[in-house]
Amino acid sequence: MNISSAAEQSGLPAKTIRYYEEIGLVCPGRASNGYRAYRESDIHKLKFLQRSRSLGFSVEDCRQLLSLYENRNRASADVKKLAQARLDEIDRKLDQLNSLRDTLAALIVACRGDARPDCPILNDLAAADPQ
C-alpha cells in the first residue's frame, strides 16, 4: 500500500511516517516504480509507534521498545524499566505543575481584583529572579 493508505490506517501523518523511515524506525519496501510499499507489518509498527508516542515515550525510547517488541528473547524487566522511567518523568512533571498551580492560586487569592492599581500578582512577577 502507498503512504497515504499507510497514514490513514496508522493514524499518523505521512510526514511523520517519512520521518520514521528516515531515522530507521520503519523500512517499507519499494514497488517497481520506486514508491514506498507498506506491508501490514509496517502498519502494525506505525500503530505501535503512534501509541508509544501518545504515552509520551521519546523517539529513542520508541526505538528501544520496538526492538524489545521484535525480540522474542526479551526480558519483560527491560520493558518495565523503560515504562517506569517514563512514569517517573510524568510524576516529576506533575509535581512541578502542582507547585505552579499552588503558587498561582495563592497569588490570585492575594489579589483583591478591584479598581486599585496594587496587584500582588504583578508584584510577584516583577520580583521574580529571571535566572
N, C-alpha and C positions, 0 to 999 in steps of 0.2 A: 504494500500500500504506500501511497505517497505521503509527504509530510503533512499536508492539510488533513488527511484522514487520520494520521497518527495524532495530530494535535487535537482533533475532535474527540477521538477515542480516549486519549490520555487526560484530557482536561488541561493541557499545557499549551501555551502559545508556541507557534512554530519557531519564533526567535529563541525561546528557551530551549527547545529541542535541538536547534542548531548549536547553541552554546554547549549543551551537554555532550553533543557529538564532538565539538571542538576540543573539549577538555578530556575526552575519552571515557565518559560515563556510559555512553551508548555508541554502538558501532553498527549502524544499519548497512545492509548490503547495497549494492548498486545494480540497477537494471541495465540492460544493454544500451539504453540511451544515456546512461550516466546519472540518471536521477536516483535519489535515495529510494530504497525499497525496504520499508519497515515490515518486520515479521510480528507475529503475535507475541513472541518472546521480548521483542523490543518494546511493544506497548506495555507489557507487564512490568518491565524495568522502569519505563517512564511513569507509570502509575505508582510504583514503589517509591521513586524519587519524589514525585509530587506529594505523596503522603508524608514522606520523611521531612521534606522541606516545610510542609504545613505544620509539623510538630516543632519546627524551629531548629532542626539539625543543620549544621553548616554543610557546604558542598563537600568539604573534606570528610566530615562525619558520614555523609551520604555515601561517599566513595568506600569508606570502611564498612558501613552497613551492607552495601551492595555486595562487597567482596565476601563478607561473612555469610550473607544470604546464599550466595552461589557456592560456598564451600560446605559440602556435606559433612566434613570432619571438624566443623567449627565447635567451639565451646560456647555454650549459652552464656557463660560468665563474661566472655568478651563483649557480647551484645549488651548484657546488663550493665557492664561498666560504662559503655558509651551512653546508654539511656540514663543512668544515674548521674553522669556528669552533666547532661543536658538538664535534668531535673534540678540539680544543684544550682545551675546557672539561672534557671527560671525563678527559683526561690530567692536568690540574691537580688534579682531584678524586682521581684515583688516586695522585698524588704525595702529597697530603695524607693519604690513608688509609694509604699505606705508611709514612709518617712516624709516624702514630699507632700503627700496628701495631708498628713497631720500638721505640717508646718503651714501650708496654705490655709487649712481650716482655722488654725489659731489666728493667723493674720486677718482672716475675714471676720472672725468673732471680735477681734480687737478694733476693727474699723467701724466707726459709727454709721458710715454711709449716708451722711446728711449733707447739707449745703456748705458746711465748713471746709476749708482747704486742707486742714490737718488730716493726714491719712497714714496710718501705721504700715499699710501695705507698701506704699511708695517709699516711706522712710526705711523700711527693711531692705527694699530693693536697692536703694541708694547706698546703704551701709554695707551691702554685701561685698566681700572681698572677691574681685574678679579672678583671682588665681585659683 
